[in-house]
Amino acid sequence: MIKNLALKALLLVAVAAFITSCNKTRDYKNSSRATGWKMNSKEGGFQYNPKAKEQETGPGLIFVEGGTFTMGRVQDDPMHDWNNSPNQQHVQSFYMDETEVTNLMYLEYLDWLKRVFPPEEENYRRIYDGAVPDTLVWRNRLGFNEVMTNNYLRHPAYADYPVVGVSWLQAVEFGNWRTDRVNELILEEEGFTARNGRYDVKTGETFSTDTYLNAPSKTYGGNDSITKGGKRSESLAKRSKDSTNLYVQRKDGLLLPAYRLPTEAEWEFAALGMSSLRNYNVYRGRKKYPWDGQYTRSGKRRSRGDQLANFKQGDGDYGGIAGWSDDGADITAEVKSYEPNDYGLYDMAGNVAEWVADVYRPIVDDEFNDFNYYRGNVYTKNAIGEDGKVKIVTADSIVYDTLSNGKVIARNFPGEIAQVPVDENETYLRTQFSESDNRDFRDGDKRSTRYFSSFSDFDSEGEGEKDGERMYNSPKHQVSADSTGSMDRQYDKNATRTTLIDNEVRVYKGGSWRDRDYWLDPAQRRFFPQDMATDYIGFRCAMSRVGSKSKKGKTPRD
């Protein structure tokens, strides 16, 4: 009997030891769940980063946990725009700038452009000119605003005020520049590039995140190291004993996703600030402002009666009576002048309206998509040269575009990878998309309707493209510049044009210092040409969240 008990005990111990050993071999921290092979070993095997942390929050950003919400205006529509009908949408988690991009932030961008692409050099002259905000937006035929025209962008008194006079195209380029500078600093701080090497780059030798990931040896003009003090310094190559892992790659989880303009759905979701207000009215879209309540004045005991945003209170009233009931600003206000919403985002109503990424259409097509809604996709791919390698833009290969207002901007900066539209190799037999440009998808174009030909109408001269192939027959002006900079402007004089909506107009959201409180509702939406600017539209950047929906350690009950 005792022997049997002893044998059973030994057997149980052996089984427990076997299970423990199996668990140890099946933790898959250093071995493949697919093959059982060792990974990250000196002998070989797949190399990856098992200690990768969750996405870091980039400079200036606030985390916004995604979810479902009612996008659009549920309340009355006295303007009868009928362009923001309510529909339920879901957005993924993302990051949003805490404040609007300020003059100081934009001046840093301009200073960098001037140092790396000196405007006195002919090859780079138009790069800097194309990025400078239009300071003349402040002028008014019957107003004296020269003090803003001359000082608003550059005077230190306005350093922390939101930048204006920036077109949608310029805002996009700022986001691209910001992405590269942030990732450039990350590589330096992690010891993968030379300390302070970003200050020692030669003219035209820039760091591009996409170039580094796709053709790292061509970063900084093709130099594998950065010159510092006249001597070769630390290599761009990753300092690793493993010769197969020379550079930081996307799988290392070190570099951040791109800074970009938020989509309209993201901006509206963030502006509503619903993190702490989980009630039926909020969920169903009955939240009128970024703050809680139906009024623009504070109801709190300590600040009762104070304005909660910077907006136009009435005809000839841009701030209130001096010293009483004043919102503290007549034009724009310094960022963080008012309380943030529940996400910690400032000025999501008032101060300046803000560009978002979307192409404008009166209807949000929720019947086709209710997840991460966005209209404006133009799919491109890296251009490949005859040598089979990606084409890097050089000083001699910069492509400039002439905008409708005659301004000339660079399509890509030197050091970036040239882009081309996707072709049949990517679209053949795909069900998600069939063309590179999807801005007018399901919008009266040939692919969207059976009766597109019924809209056909030749130009007034009886020739040219048929307007029936596009729903919105907006004017099509032709503007070009010769080598001397002289403009050839050919205006569209067709009398049959009925709208200003086309694929080059973008949505802007939120009220501004020029708007009445009606426009403070996050659901309101307006449009403006993407290559033009005003004194009341600014912008802020967003960044996609990769990985988990919520931050680690945070549960739905938190």
Secondary structure as GFF3:
##gff-version 3
##sequence-region A 1 558
A	DSSP	alpha_helix	2	25	.	.	.	ID=ss1
A	DSSP	beta_strand	61	64	.	.	.	ID=ss2
A	DSSP	beta_strand	67	71	.	.	.	ID=ss3
A	DSSP	beta_strand	87	91	.	.	.	ID=ss4
A	DSSP	beta_strand	94	97	.	.	.	ID=ss5
A	DSSP	alpha_helix	103	116	.	.	.	ID=ss6
A	DSSP	alpha_helix	125	131	.	.	.	ID=ss7
A	DSSP	three_ten_helix	135	138	.	.	.	ID=ss8
A	DSSP	alpha_helix	146	151	.	.	.	ID=ss9
A	DSSP	three_ten_helix	156	158	.	.	.	ID=ss10
A	DSSP	alpha_helix	168	189	.	.	.	ID=ss11
A	DSSP	three_ten_helix	197	199	.	.	.	ID=ss12
A	DSSP	alpha_helix	209	214	.	.	.	ID=ss13
A	DSSP	three_ten_helix	216	222	.	.	.	ID=ss14
A	DSSP	beta_strand	225	228	.	.	.	ID=ss15
A	DSSP	beta_strand	231	235	.	.	.	ID=ss16
A	DSSP	three_ten_helix	250	252	.	.	.	ID=ss17
A	DSSP	beta_strand	259	260	.	.	.	ID=ss18
A	DSSP	alpha_helix	264	272	.	.	.	ID=ss19
A	DSSP	alpha_helix	280	283	.	.	.	ID=ss20
A	DSSP	beta_strand	353	359	.	.	.	ID=ss21
A	DSSP	beta_strand	380	382	.	.	.	ID=ss22
A	DSSP	beta_strand	400	402	.	.	.	ID=ss23
A	DSSP	beta_strand	408	410	.	.	.	ID=ss24
A	DSSP	beta_strand	419	421	.	.	.	ID=ss25
A	DSSP	alpha_helix	424	427	.	.	.	ID=ss26
A	DSSP	three_ten_helix	452	455	.	.	.	ID=ss27
A	DSSP	three_ten_helix	467	469	.	.	.	ID=ss28
A	DSSP	beta_strand	478	481	.	.	.	ID=ss29
A	DSSP	beta_strand	487	490	.	.	.	ID=ss30
A	DSSP	beta_strand	505	509	.	.	.	ID=ss31
A	DSSP	three_ten_helix	517	520	.	.	.	ID=ss32
A	DSSP	beta_strand	525	529	.	.	.	ID=ss33
A	DSSP	beta_strand	537	538	.	.	.	ID=ss34
A	DSSP	beta_strand	542	544	.	.	.	ID=ss35
###
